[in-house]
Amino acid sequence: MRAAVFEGGKLEVVDGIEVRGPRSDEIVVRIGAAGLCHSDLSVVNGTIPFPGPAVLGHEGAGVVEEVGAAVTRVKTGDHVCLTTINNCGVCPACSAGHPTMCRGTFGKISKPFTREAADGSTEKLFSFANTSVFTERVVIKEVQAVPIPRDVPMASAALVGCGVLTGVGAVLNRARVRIGETVVVIGVGGIGLNAIQGARIAGAGRIIAVDTNPRKEEVARQFGATDFLDPSGQDLVQLVKDLLPHGADYVFECVGHPALIRAATDVLAWSGTAVLLGVPRSDAEGTFLVSGMYMDKTIMGCRYGTSHPQFDVERYVDLYRKGELLLDELVTKTYPLEHIHEAIHDLESGSLARGVLLL
């Protein structure tokens, strides 16, 4: 089968990849659609260190083809959204209801894919983010699949598995924004747009979107932004305070740049919270003015929207079907797998909310 394989610092679509069958608690899914996320690009450009060869992709939806002997929650033929959290379900974190904090499987990388090497031997390939959806078929844990109604388009459903869970979840689960509070979202990409619509769903009173690409204003407002700022050549902190003289209750930094992390803390209101969602280089360090933090200000990390995937995916799909959560509008353009480099170019140029690969 075909797959987008990362190896030697390059990402190429190749044939001849095989995936093993499911173990007792696993399922095989035929991928219908896969979102292209900045985290995938971060592997290719070295921001996220990851070994190769590896099949990339982590935002996907598809149809269950085969189930292991112990699988009870899904069956063949089910349409499912995939999630990256293959939590064990029995550790203290899982038992306390915090699957994103599960240490039972964290940091473990499997090799479910194989191909024939040049010398005729069998070579194993790594899985990325426990999913590797840039291919035709994957094997995942049962806990990573959430059944979805058949009327939800695959391209839209795929985006729930990362961008929506992370962005909306950061607002509703981690920050817990309340009605009437003020929100600033820095970076209007896939995560930022979902943070914006998460704030809208939460009932935030003012939602300020920030991006240096003025073309992002229209889509930011579509998703719920009440204001848009392009800080190019200007003082971002002052621009925000011109709109919110006392500062913002919440700032979501969705870029991963140390200077923007500093700006996020500088624009906080008393008792405000900065939530860090962007992915910087692994050795990046941030700074903040210590004296500015004493008025009960908070800096939060956030992994995967502090999500409970089995609950949250169903909840977000229900909101989508009611017209309250935008999914179809996230899909700017679709591509065949062979055009992945075109999709990468479009993403890097800032012309996409999300590009989706159709398999």
Stockholm file with secondary structure:
# STOCKHOLM 1.0

chainA/1-359         MRAAVFEGGKLEVVDGIEVRGPRSDEIVVRIGAAGLCHSDLSVVNGTIPFPGPAVLGHEGAGVVEEVGAAVTRVKTGDHVCLTTINNCGVCPACSAGHPTMCRGTFGKISKPFTREAADGSTEKLFSFANTSVFTERVVIKEVQAVPIPRDVPMASAALVGCGVLTGVGAVLNRARVRIGETVVVIGVGGIGLNAIQGARIAGAGRIIAVDTNPRKEEVARQFGATDFLDPSGQDLVQLVKDLLPHGADYVFECVGHPALIRAATDVLAWSGTAVLLGVPRSDAEGTFLVSGMYMDKTIMGCRYGTSHPQFDVERYVDLYRKGELLLDELVTKTYPLEHIHEAIHDLESGSLARGVLLL
#=GR chainA/1-359 SS CCEEEEETTEEEEESCCEECCCCTTEEEEEEEEEEECHHHHHHHTTSSCCCSSEECCCEEEEEEEEECTTCCSCCTTCEEEECSCCCCSSSHHHHTTCGGGCCSSTTCCCCCEEEECTTSCEEEEEESTTTCCSBSEEEEEGGGEEECCTTSCHHHHHHIIIIIHHHHHIIIIIICCCTTCEEEEECCSHHHHHHHHHHHHHTCSEEEEECSCTTHHHHHHHHTCSEEECCTTSCHHHHHHHHCTTCEEEEEECSCCHHHHHHHHHTEEEEEEEEECSCCCTTCCCCCCGGGGTTTCEEEECSGGGCCHHHHHHHHHHHHHTTSSCSGGGEEEEEEGGGHHHHHHHHHTTCCSEEEEEC
#=GC SS_cons         CCEEEEETTEEEEESCCEECCCCTTEEEEEEEEEEECHHHHHHHTTSSCCCSSEECCCEEEEEEEEECTTCCSCCTTCEEEECSCCCCSSSHHHHTTCGGGCCSSTTCCCCCEEEECTTSCEEEEEESTTTCCSBSEEEEEGGGEEECCTTSCHHHHHHIIIIIHHHHHIIIIIICCCTTCEEEEECCSHHHHHHHHHHHHHTCSEEEEECSCTTHHHHHHHHTCSEEECCTTSCHHHHHHHHCTTCEEEEEECSCCHHHHHHHHHTEEEEEEEEECSCCCTTCCCCCCGGGGTTTCEEEECSGGGCCHHHHHHHHHHHHHTTSSCSGGGEEEEEEGGGHHHHHHHHHTTCCSEEEEEC
//
